[in-house]
Amino acid sequence: MTSRSHHNTFLFSGLLLAALAFPWPGSAKAADAVFTDFQSWDGYYRVESSFFVAADPQTAWQVLTDYAHIPDFVSSMKESRILSRTPNGLYLEQQAEGGVLFFTKRARLLLFVQEKDGSQITFQNTDPRDFDLYCGDWSLTPKEGGVEVTYRLLVHPTFSAP
């Protein structure tokens, strides 16, 4: 495993763990997380995971779409703010910081986000400075006693770790 893929494996595994650490209100919490797939090839990374949350779908939706408060509970997220809303979606600017040992990298994203019927959030980076490919989705599927949350990400960073 190269330094680049080792660094990026930690970075994108951290993104998945951050997703599992969302502040599910009240007694709701992610349980029995199932990491279904993590693949890397030629600098590309694909993550897919799902987990069950003992919460109603509306609560899960509110947590996932509370974009401005992501830095409050994801330590690597330094900034997350909605720049604008359109009838077709919203533009979300995010800056995250990750590192290995004493090397750190701040990555910037300008995501075009589309929310669909309280059940799916799709996102795609529109700023190629740090990622020439960064897209994915969150999906909510109501189940007995809660909701299944599925997260998918396909990414190709333009940077490499020292």
C-alpha positions as CSV (number, residue, x, y, z in Angstrom):
1,M,0.0,0.0,0.0
2,T,1.5,3.4,-1.0
3,S,1.7,6.4,1.4
4,R,-1.0,8.0,-0.7
5,S,-3.4,5.1,-0.5
6,H,-2.6,4.5,3.1
7,H,-3.4,8.2,3.9
8,N,-6.5,8.2,1.8
9,T,-7.8,4.9,3.3
10,F,-7.6,6.6,6.7
11,L,-9.2,9.8,5.4
12,F,-12.2,8.0,3.8
13,S,-12.6,5.5,6.6
14,G,-12.8,8.5,8.8
15,L,-15.6,9.9,6.7
16,L,-17.5,6.7,7.2
17,L,-16.9,6.7,10.9
18,A,-18.1,10.3,11.0
19,A,-21.3,9.3,9.3
20,L,-21.8,6.7,12.0
21,A,-21.2,9.3,14.7
22,F,-24.1,11.5,13.7
23,P,-25.9,12.9,16.8
24,W,-29.1,10.8,16.6
25,P,-31.5,12.7,18.9
26,G,-32.9,11.2,22.1
27,S,-32.3,7.5,22.5
28,A,-31.9,6.9,18.8
29,K,-28.5,5.7,17.9
30,A,-26.8,3.8,15.1
31,A,-26.7,0.1,15.9
32,D,-25.1,-2.9,14.3
33,A,-23.2,-0.9,11.7
34,V,-22.5,-2.9,8.6
35,F,-19.5,-2.0,6.5
36,T,-20.5,-3.5,3.2
37,D,-17.7,-2.4,0.9
38,F,-14.5,-0.3,0.7
39,Q,-12.5,-0.5,-2.5
40,S,-9.5,1.4,-3.9
41,W,-7.9,1.3,-7.3
42,D,-5.6,3.7,-9.1
43,G,-6.3,6.5,-6.6
44,Y,-10.1,6.1,-6.7
45,Y,-12.0,5.1,-3.6
46,R,-15.5,3.6,-3.3
47,V,-17.2,3.4,0.1
48,E,-20.6,1.8,0.7
49,S,-22.1,1.2,4.1
50,S,-25.5,0.8,5.8
51,F,-26.7,0.8,9.4
52,F,-29.9,0.7,11.3
53,V,-31.1,3.6,13.4
54,A,-33.9,3.3,16.0
55,A,-35.5,6.5,15.0
56,D,-38.4,7.6,12.8
57,P,-37.4,8.6,9.2
58,Q,-38.2,12.3,9.8
59,T,-35.7,12.4,12.6
60,A,-33.0,10.7,10.6
61,W,-33.7,13.1,7.7
62,Q,-33.4,16.1,10.0
63,V,-30.1,14.9,11.3
64,L,-28.7,14.2,7.8
65,T,-29.8,17.6,6.4
66,D,-28.5,19.7,9.3
67,Y,-25.6,20.7,7.2
68,A,-24.5,23.8,9.2
69,H,-24.0,21.8,12.4
70,I,-21.8,19.0,11.0
71,P,-18.6,20.6,12.5
72,D,-20.2,20.4,15.9
73,F,-19.9,16.6,15.9
74,V,-17.5,15.6,13.2
75,S,-14.1,16.8,14.4
76,S,-12.4,16.7,11.0
77,M,-15.1,19.0,9.5
78,K,-13.9,22.6,10.0
79,E,-16.6,24.3,8.0
80,S,-20.0,23.4,6.5
81,R,-22.3,26.1,5.2
82,I,-25.1,26.4,2.7
83,L,-24.1,29.0,0.0
84,S,-27.4,29.1,-1.9
85,R,-30.6,27.2,-2.5
86,T,-32.2,26.8,-5.9
87,P,-35.4,25.0,-6.9
88,N,-33.3,22.1,-8.0
89,G,-31.0,21.8,-4.9
90,L,-28.5,23.6,-2.8
91,Y,-24.8,24.5,-2.9
92,L,-22.9,23.4,0.2
93,E,-19.3,24.5,0.9
94,Q,-17.3,22.2,3.2
95,Q,-13.8,22.1,4.5
96,A,-12.4,19.1,6.3
97,E,-8.9,18.5,7.7
98,G,-7.2,15.1,8.0
99,G,-3.8,13.9,8.5
100,V,-1.3,11.2,9.4
101,L,1.4,11.9,12.0
102,F,2.3,15.6,11.7
103,F,1.2,16.0,8.1
104,T,-2.3,17.5,7.6
105,K,-4.3,18.4,4.6
106,R,-7.3,20.7,4.4
107,A,-9.7,19.6,1.6
108,R,-12.4,21.8,0.1
109,L,-15.6,20.8,-1.4
110,L,-18.4,22.7,-3.2
111,L,-21.2,20.2,-3.3
112,F,-24.3,20.4,-5.3
113,V,-26.9,18.6,-3.1
114,Q,-30.3,17.4,-4.1
115,E,-32.8,16.2,-1.5
116,K,-35.5,13.8,-2.7
117,D,-38.8,13.2,-0.8
118,G,-37.2,12.9,2.6
119,S,-35.6,9.6,1.6
120,Q,-32.4,10.4,-0.5
121,I,-29.7,13.0,-0.6
122,T,-27.4,13.0,-3.6
123,F,-24.2,15.1,-3.7
124,Q,-21.6,15.9,-6.3
125,N,-18.5,18.1,-6.0
126,T,-18.4,21.0,-8.4
127,D,-15.0,22.4,-7.4
128,P,-12.1,20.4,-8.9
129,R,-9.3,21.9,-6.7
130,D,-9.0,19.0,-4.3
131,F,-11.2,16.3,-5.8
132,D,-11.8,15.7,-9.5
133,L,-14.5,13.2,-8.5
134,Y,-16.5,13.2,-5.3
135,C,-20.1,12.1,-5.5
136,G,-22.5,9.9,-3.6
137,D,-25.7,9.6,-1.7
138,W,-27.5,9.0,1.5
139,S,-30.6,6.9,1.4
140,L,-33.2,6.3,4.1
141,T,-35.4,3.1,4.1
142,P,-38.1,2.8,6.7
143,K,-37.9,-0.5,8.6
144,E,-39.8,-1.8,11.6
145,G,-38.6,0.1,14.6
146,G,-36.5,2.6,12.7
147,V,-34.8,3.4,9.5
148,E,-31.9,1.9,7.5
149,V,-29.4,4.5,6.5
150,T,-27.2,3.7,3.4
151,Y,-24.2,5.8,2.5
152,R,-22.3,5.6,-0.8
153,L,-19.3,7.6,-1.9
154,L,-17.0,7.5,-5.0
155,V,-14.0,9.8,-4.8
156,H,-10.7,10.6,-6.6
157,P,-8.6,13.2,-4.8
158,T,-6.2,15.5,-6.8
159,F,-3.7,15.5,-3.9
160,S,-1.4,13.0,-2.4
161,A,0.0,12.6,1.1
162,P,3.7,13.1,1.8
